[in-house]
Amino acid sequence: MARPIFTTSDLSRRSGDIIAEAMRQPVTITQRNKPRFVLLNVEDYERLKEYADHRQAYSLETMPDDVFEAMKQAVEDYANDPE
């Protein structure tokens, strides 16, 4: 089932209808014919946050010391593995 699509102008004129629809399912809001926003209810938002990928990427300069030490240990363990 396709997600309902409304324009930013629709949002100004029909906000009540759009909010009611967003309570049922996510709604796409377009601006100049391009998708710009998704309006969804808080339960769907919390569910998305719960399953979000919380991993972080670092450079050597920005890596916290504990992460660097864990990475260094993992490399050493791998290098010393006889297999």
C-alpha positions in Angstrom: 0.0 0.0 0.0 1.5 3.4 -1.0 2.1 6.0 1.6 -0.3 9.0 1.3 1.3 12.1 -0.2 0.5 15.7 0.5 2.1 19.0 -0.4 3.3 21.6 2.0 0.3 23.7 0.7 -2.0 20.9 1.6 -0.5 20.9 5.1 -1.4 24.5 5.5 -5.0 24.1 4.3 -5.8 20.6 5.5 -3.7 20.0 8.6 -6.4 18.3 10.5 -7.0 15.7 7.7 -3.3 15.1 7.3 -2.7 14.7 11.0 -5.6 12.2 11.2 -4.1 10.2 8.3 -0.7 10.3 10.0 -2.2 8.8 13.1 -3.1 5.7 10.9 0.0 5.5 8.8 3.1 7.6 7.8 2.4 10.5 5.4 4.8 12.0 2.9 4.9 15.7 2.6 6.3 17.1 -0.6 7.7 20.5 -1.5 8.2 21.5 -5.1 7.2 17.9 -6.2 10.0 16.3 -4.1 9.5 14.3 -0.9 10.8 16.4 2.0 9.2 15.1 5.2 7.5 12.1 6.7 4.8 12.7 9.3 4.1 9.8 11.6 2.6 9.0 14.9 4.8 8.9 18.0 4.4 5.2 18.4 5.9 4.5 15.0 8.6 7.0 15.6 9.6 5.3 18.9 9.6 1.9 17.2 11.9 3.2 14.5 14.3 4.7 17.2 14.3 1.4 19.1 15.5 -0.5 16.0 17.9 2.2 14.8 21.6 1.4 14.3 23.4 3.1 17.1 26.9 2.2 15.9 29.3 5.1 15.5 32.3 5.5 13.2 35.5 7.3 14.3 38.8 8.4 12.8 41.9 7.7 14.8 41.9 11.3 15.9 38.3 11.2 17.2 38.2 7.7 18.6 37.6 7.5 22.4 40.4 5.9 24.3 38.3 2.9 25.4 37.2 2.2 21.8 40.8 2.5 20.6 42.1 0.1 23.3 39.3 -2.5 22.4 40.2 -2.2 18.7 43.9 -2.6 19.4 43.3 -5.7 21.6 41.1 -7.2 18.8 43.8 -6.7 16.2 46.4 -8.2 18.5 44.2 -11.2 19.3 43.6 -11.7 15.5 47.4 -11.4 14.8 48.2 -14.0 17.5 45.5 -16.5 16.4 47.4 -19.5 14.9 44.6 -20.2 12.5 
